Amino acid sequence: MFKKVIISFMAAITIISWGYASYKFFQPKTIAINNVTSIEDIMMVSKPQQDVRTVEEIAEPKVYFYCSEEDVNCQYVSDQILSQLAKDLNTDRITDIQYVDVTSLDAETALRRKNEYGFATYPAFVIYEENKEGVRTPVASLEYNENAPFTLAQLEEWLNDNAGIKVIK
């Protein structure tokens, strides 16, 4: 009986040790908080809306950046491309680009997003033209594609050609 208790105790210790070692081995690495830049720090931010066509604007943006902070591609564009764009523009906030959270649009089909908002996939940059009745129609869009993602240079060129935002280096 005593031998069974000792063997059970040793087995439990071994399993717990393996679990703890696995946890420590696969634990994510921590990074310095100062190196993390949130999308709110880079550009104007709108509150998530059910209907993204009625976004409350902080100022008159030229370009709308449709994205979801839960999406990996959006995080890449925000952390790598937009933060560098802000540095290239010598500013800490890009006021000509307004962030719009599209988390509520996940259930919509790509075709419907393209018809209603001017983009099928996100992250996407869209420029609208407003007619006399106040109806916005998309004029130009730049959409992120996982197979052929756009670069900072392509975004700068698109902003220069379509929105008149010039990056001088």
Backbone bond lengths (Angstrom), bond angles and torsions (degrees), N, CA, C in turn:
res aa  C-N    CA-C-N  psi(-1)  N-CA   C-N-CA  omega(-1)  CA-C   N-CA-C  phi
1 M - - - 1.449 - - 1.531 110.76 -
2 F 1.347 115.04 -45.70 1.457 119.84 -179.69 1.524 110.67 -63.39
3 K 1.316 116.39 -34.88 1.463 121.41 179.93 1.541 110.65 -66.73
4 K 1.327 118.05 -39.11 1.465 122.07 178.50 1.532 111.02 -65.41
5 V 1.316 117.51 -38.74 1.461 121.66 178.80 1.527 109.79 -65.29
6 I 1.314 117.57 -43.86 1.471 121.98 179.82 1.530 110.02 -64.17
7 I 1.311 118.21 -43.88 1.473 121.83 179.66 1.529 109.93 -64.73
8 S 1.325 118.25 -42.34 1.469 121.59 177.81 1.526 110.79 -63.40
9 F 1.325 116.01 -41.91 1.462 120.58 178.64 1.528 110.88 -63.28
10 M 1.319 118.16 -43.78 1.471 122.41 179.24 1.536 110.66 -65.00
11 A 1.326 117.33 -39.32 1.467 120.83 178.62 1.531 110.15 -64.97
12 A 1.320 116.85 -42.29 1.466 120.64 178.74 1.529 110.71 -63.63
13 I 1.316 117.50 -43.49 1.473 121.51 178.23 1.525 110.08 -61.96
14 T 1.324 118.12 -41.79 1.467 121.96 179.98 1.529 110.64 -63.86
15 I 1.318 117.65 -45.56 1.469 121.58 -179.42 1.527 110.44 -64.24
16 I 1.307 117.57 -44.40 1.464 121.16 178.95 1.525 110.57 -63.89
17 S 1.329 117.30 -40.82 1.474 120.77 179.05 1.522 111.12 -63.51
18 W 1.323 117.15 -44.01 1.470 120.53 178.06 1.530 110.72 -63.04
19 G 1.303 116.60 -41.95 1.462 119.95 178.49 1.521 112.17 -62.82
20 Y 1.322 116.79 -44.56 1.464 120.56 179.50 1.528 111.25 -65.86
21 A 1.326 117.14 -41.47 1.470 120.71 178.62 1.529 110.35 -64.21
22 S 1.325 117.28 -40.82 1.471 120.68 177.74 1.522 110.80 -64.47
23 Y 1.314 116.33 -41.33 1.461 120.19 178.46 1.529 110.80 -60.94
24 K 1.319 117.04 -47.19 1.465 120.94 -179.92 1.526 111.50 -64.98
25 F 1.321 117.65 -37.41 1.461 121.20 -178.17 1.530 111.34 -68.33
26 F 1.331 117.46 -41.19 1.459 121.64 -176.35 1.535 113.50 -95.14
27 Q 1.307 118.04 5.17 1.458 121.72 179.18 1.526 109.66 -64.63
28 P 1.353 118.18 135.23 1.466 119.90 -179.47 1.526 111.08 -65.70
29 K 1.313 114.03 147.58 1.459 120.20 179.14 1.525 108.91 -76.35
30 T 1.303 116.96 142.26 1.457 121.23 177.83 1.522 109.41 -89.29
31 I 1.336 114.85 149.72 1.459 119.99 177.98 1.521 108.64 -124.34
32 A 1.293 116.17 161.32 1.456 120.45 -179.69 1.522 109.89 -68.81
33 I 1.311 116.59 134.92 1.459 121.61 -179.13 1.527 111.02 -63.36
34 N 1.302 118.37 -32.60 1.462 121.00 -177.96 1.521 112.54 -64.97
35 N 1.324 118.59 -23.28 1.457 121.67 -179.06 1.522 112.66 -82.91
36 V 1.313 117.57 -13.89 1.453 121.30 -177.05 1.528 109.12 -86.65
37 T 1.316 115.61 127.51 1.461 121.22 177.85 1.517 107.82 -114.53
38 S 1.305 116.32 123.83 1.460 118.80 178.82 1.518 109.18 -88.13
39 I 1.304 114.60 160.94 1.458 119.68 -178.83 1.526 110.54 -65.60
40 E 1.350 116.96 -27.86 1.460 120.19 178.34 1.520 111.24 -65.04
41 D 1.340 116.50 -31.96 1.458 120.12 179.99 1.520 112.14 -74.06
42 I 1.312 117.97 -23.00 1.459 121.31 -173.85 1.521 112.02 -90.63
43 M 1.306 118.08 -39.42 1.466 119.48 -172.84 1.512 111.76 -142.41
44 M 1.312 114.24 172.55 1.453 120.31 175.67 1.525 107.96 -64.89
45 V 1.314 116.56 143.93 1.460 120.04 -175.98 1.516 109.60 -125.47
46 S 1.318 114.69 134.86 1.458 119.26 174.18 1.515 108.10 -102.76
47 K 1.302 115.36 157.71 1.458 119.69 176.57 1.520 108.73 -74.80
48 P 1.353 117.72 150.03 1.464 118.72 176.47 1.525 110.17 -59.09
49 Q 1.300 115.88 135.51 1.456 121.64 -176.36 1.524 109.07 -123.74
50 Q 1.309 116.34 150.81 1.454 119.87 173.37 1.522 109.72 -70.85
51 D 1.317 116.76 -40.07 1.454 121.43 178.70 1.519 107.23 -116.34
52 V 1.324 116.68 106.13 1.462 119.78 -173.48 1.519 112.58 -70.14
53 R 1.310 119.18 -9.63 1.463 120.70 177.52 1.521 111.92 -75.57
54 T 1.325 117.44 -14.59 1.458 120.32 -179.07 1.522 110.82 -111.66
55 V 1.305 116.90 43.85 1.458 121.65 -178.83 1.525 109.93 -71.09
56 E 1.328 115.97 134.22 1.458 119.54 174.53 1.517 107.82 -75.26
57 E 1.311 116.30 123.46 1.452 120.18 -177.02 1.524 110.16 -92.84
58 I 1.319 116.16 137.99 1.454 121.78 176.43 1.524 109.13 -77.16
59 A 1.311 116.50 -39.98 1.465 123.81 175.61 1.523 105.51 -143.87
60 E 1.298 118.33 -164.80 1.459 121.09 177.49 1.520 109.86 -93.78
61 P 1.312 117.95 90.85 1.460 119.00 178.20 1.522 110.43 -74.49
62 K 1.297 115.37 154.48 1.456 120.22 176.51 1.521 110.49 -93.29
63 V 1.333 115.77 -31.23 1.461 121.77 -172.98 1.525 108.68 -129.36
64 Y 1.335 115.66 139.62 1.458 121.15 174.26 1.521 108.57 -105.94
65 F 1.328 115.76 132.16 1.464 122.47 179.48 1.520 107.56 -107.03
66 Y 1.335 116.24 105.29 1.459 122.17 -179.43 1.517 108.82 -89.74
67 C 1.331 114.86 124.05 1.457 118.90 -173.75 1.526 109.54 -161.43
68 S 1.320 115.61 164.51 1.451 122.60 173.37 1.521 107.23 -129.41
69 E 1.314 116.97 127.93 1.461 119.58 -177.74 1.522 112.06 -65.63
70 E 1.318 117.98 -14.37 1.457 121.45 178.19 1.521 111.89 -80.99
71 D 1.330 117.74 -16.22 1.455 122.76 -176.42 1.527 110.48 -85.29
72 V 1.327 116.76 133.23 1.465 122.21 -178.24 1.524 111.11 -64.09
73 N 1.320 117.49 -41.07 1.464 120.44 179.74 1.527 111.28 -64.52
74 C 1.321 116.62 -37.33 1.463 120.24 177.31 1.526 110.59 -65.25
75 Q 1.316 116.19 -40.15 1.459 119.37 177.77 1.521 110.65 -63.29
76 Y 1.334 117.13 -39.51 1.462 120.75 178.07 1.528 110.70 -63.53
77 V 1.321 117.16 -48.45 1.465 120.55 -179.02 1.529 109.82 -62.00
78 S 1.322 116.85 -41.48 1.460 120.50 -179.92 1.526 111.76 -66.69
79 D 1.330 116.58 -50.04 1.464 120.82 -174.49 1.519 113.48 -74.18
80 Q 1.316 117.51 -39.62 1.460 120.37 -173.84 1.523 113.22 -95.57
81 I 1.313 117.16 -48.26 1.465 120.01 -171.37 1.529 111.70 -87.23
82 L 1.334 117.63 -51.12 1.466 119.53 -176.12 1.525 112.86 -70.15
83 S 1.322 117.42 -35.18 1.467 118.22 177.64 1.526 110.48 -65.68
84 Q 1.334 117.20 -38.26 1.466 120.36 176.78 1.528 110.67 -69.54
85 L 1.332 117.04 -36.68 1.465 120.72 176.93 1.529 110.36 -61.70
86 A 1.327 116.95 -41.43 1.468 120.47 177.67 1.526 110.64 -61.97
87 K 1.329 116.46 -39.96 1.468 119.63 177.25 1.520 110.59 -65.42
88 D 1.334 116.87 -41.61 1.465 120.61 179.81 1.522 111.88 -65.16
89 L 1.328 116.58 -30.97 1.464 121.07 178.54 1.530 112.02 -85.86
90 N 1.334 116.27 1.45 1.472 122.65 -179.52 1.525 111.98 55.83
91 T 1.313 115.59 46.92 1.458 120.80 179.58 1.518 108.92 -143.84
92 D 1.306 115.84 160.49 1.459 118.95 174.23 1.520 111.34 -101.38
93 R 1.350 117.38 -8.15 1.471 122.05 175.31 1.511 109.46 -138.26
94 I 1.303 115.99 132.23 1.462 121.39 176.48 1.525 106.66 -95.41
95 T 1.314 116.82 104.61 1.468 120.07 -174.30 1.521 112.92 -85.31
96 D 1.321 117.75 -12.87 1.463 120.34 179.66 1.525 112.56 -84.47
97 I 1.324 117.26 -7.89 1.467 121.92 -179.60 1.519 107.96 -119.04
98 Q 1.334 115.86 127.71 1.455 120.26 178.75 1.519 109.93 -112.54
99 Y 1.316 115.92 127.75 1.458 122.87 178.03 1.527 109.54 -77.37
100 V 1.337 116.06 134.30 1.460 121.97 175.95 1.523 107.53 -128.04
101 D 1.330 116.37 121.83 1.459 121.94 -179.28 1.528 109.49 -75.83
102 V 1.331 116.54 123.39 1.464 120.78 -177.32 1.525 112.34 -108.36
103 T 1.312 116.72 21.88 1.461 119.81 -179.99 1.524 110.99 -56.99
104 S 1.323 117.10 -35.28 1.468 120.48 -179.35 1.525 112.55 -72.63
105 L 1.334 118.22 -13.61 1.470 121.35 -179.08 1.525 113.48 -92.50
106 D 1.329 117.83 1.89 1.463 120.29 -177.16 1.523 112.73 -57.87
107 A 1.315 117.04 -33.96 1.464 120.29 -177.22 1.527 112.50 -77.46
108 E 1.313 117.61 -16.89 1.465 120.53 -178.20 1.523 110.59 -77.17
109 T 1.319 115.85 150.50 1.458 120.08 179.02 1.524 110.06 -76.58
110 A 1.331 115.07 159.02 1.463 120.61 -179.45 1.526 111.06 -62.48
111 L 1.323 117.26 -38.34 1.465 120.82 -179.84 1.529 111.20 -64.84
112 R 1.316 115.98 -41.32 1.467 119.36 179.38 1.528 111.00 -67.09
113 R 1.356 117.00 -41.17 1.471 119.55 176.34 1.522 110.55 -61.52
114 K 1.338 116.71 -39.76 1.467 120.93 -179.77 1.528 110.22 -64.11
115 N 1.317 117.11 -43.58 1.466 120.92 -178.57 1.526 112.62 -70.20
116 E 1.337 117.33 -40.39 1.458 120.38 -174.63 1.523 114.03 -87.23
117 Y 1.334 116.88 -37.12 1.458 119.75 -171.60 1.526 113.98 -116.81
118 G 1.329 117.73 -13.64 1.456 120.26 177.62 1.511 114.79 95.35
119 F 1.334 118.29 7.91 1.463 121.24 176.87 1.521 109.40 -145.84
120 A 1.337 115.11 149.69 1.463 119.88 179.21 1.521 111.14 -102.39
121 T 1.328 116.56 -39.70 1.461 121.11 179.75 1.522 109.10 -120.71
122 Y 1.299 115.37 157.37 1.461 119.15 177.23 1.514 109.13 -129.73
123 P 1.304 116.90 156.16 1.450 130.56 8.96 1.520 112.27 -66.90
124 A 1.326 114.75 147.59 1.465 120.78 -178.74 1.522 109.69 -147.60
125 F 1.306 114.68 143.82 1.461 122.44 173.43 1.524 106.69 -108.15
126 V 1.339 117.20 129.00 1.464 121.08 -176.30 1.529 109.19 -133.08
127 I 1.328 114.89 138.89 1.462 121.82 174.06 1.522 107.00 -113.31
128 Y 1.335 116.23 132.25 1.458 121.70 -179.12 1.522 110.42 -111.71
129 E 1.320 113.62 155.28 1.460 121.57 172.23 1.519 105.87 -119.61
130 E 1.325 116.21 133.02 1.459 120.17 -178.22 1.524 109.46 -106.55
131 N 1.346 115.78 129.35 1.468 118.94 179.28 1.528 110.28 -87.59
132 K 1.312 117.18 -175.79 1.465 122.00 -175.33 1.523 112.66 -64.53
133 E 1.328 116.63 -27.93 1.465 120.56 179.65 1.523 112.02 -82.13
134 G 1.326 117.49 -4.73 1.460 121.42 -179.98 1.513 114.05 88.47
135 V 1.315 117.99 10.68 1.462 121.84 179.51 1.523 108.77 -87.01
136 R 1.321 115.69 128.85 1.458 120.82 179.79 1.521 110.40 -93.32
137 T 1.314 114.84 134.30 1.462 120.59 173.59 1.517 108.08 -124.52
138 P 1.330 116.74 138.65 1.463 119.03 -179.80 1.524 111.33 -68.76
139 V 1.330 116.09 134.56 1.457 122.37 179.91 1.524 110.10 -102.15
140 A 1.326 116.58 -43.65 1.462 121.50 -178.70 1.518 108.96 -147.73
141 S 1.328 115.46 147.67 1.463 119.45 177.06 1.520 109.97 -145.32
142 L 1.316 114.43 149.81 1.459 122.77 175.05 1.513 106.12 -128.35
143 E 1.345 115.76 114.03 1.454 120.99 -175.82 1.517 110.36 -109.94
144 Y 1.316 115.28 143.97 1.456 121.81 179.10 1.521 108.95 -80.96
145 N 1.308 116.50 134.56 1.459 122.36 178.13 1.517 107.57 -124.45
146 E 1.322 117.63 125.69 1.464 120.84 -178.45 1.520 112.14 -60.47
147 N 1.322 117.38 -34.17 1.465 120.59 -178.25 1.525 112.22 -76.54
148 A 1.317 117.12 -29.14 1.466 121.72 178.64 1.526 108.54 -142.04
149 P 1.340 117.61 73.32 1.464 119.73 -176.61 1.522 112.20 -68.15
150 F 1.344 115.83 147.34 1.460 118.29 178.11 1.527 109.60 -78.62
151 T 1.317 114.84 155.40 1.459 121.81 -178.52 1.522 109.85 -104.88
152 L 1.308 115.76 175.17 1.458 120.73 176.59 1.520 110.46 -61.05
153 A 1.325 117.14 -41.84 1.471 120.76 179.93 1.529 111.02 -63.07
154 Q 1.329 117.50 -40.48 1.468 120.61 178.47 1.528 111.15 -66.72
155 L 1.333 117.19 -39.59 1.463 120.52 177.55 1.526 110.33 -65.19
156 E 1.325 117.34 -43.70 1.469 120.42 178.49 1.525 111.13 -61.54
157 E 1.333 116.82 -41.66 1.470 120.67 178.44 1.527 110.59 -64.46
158 W 1.339 116.76 -43.66 1.464 121.24 179.66 1.529 110.40 -63.05
159 L 1.336 117.54 -44.04 1.462 121.00 178.95 1.524 111.09 -63.04
160 N 1.322 117.08 -39.17 1.465 121.26 178.84 1.528 110.56 -66.21
161 D 1.327 117.00 -46.58 1.466 121.45 -176.91 1.524 113.02 -70.14
162 N 1.328 117.53 -38.22 1.465 120.80 -171.39 1.524 115.01 -103.51
163 A 1.328 117.80 -30.93 1.465 119.95 -175.53 1.522 112.95 -115.86
164 G 1.306 117.29 -6.03 1.460 120.16 -179.77 1.513 113.90 72.99
165 I 1.332 117.37 18.75 1.464 121.43 177.40 1.522 107.25 -91.19
166 K 1.320 116.17 113.30 1.461 120.46 -175.77 1.518 110.00 -104.60
167 V 1.318 114.95 133.14 1.453 121.86 176.73 1.516 107.17 -103.29
168 I 1.314 115.99 118.34 1.462 120.98 179.07 1.516 107.38 -106.07
169 K 1.313 115.01 122.68 1.468 118.99 -178.19 1.498 110.38 -106.55
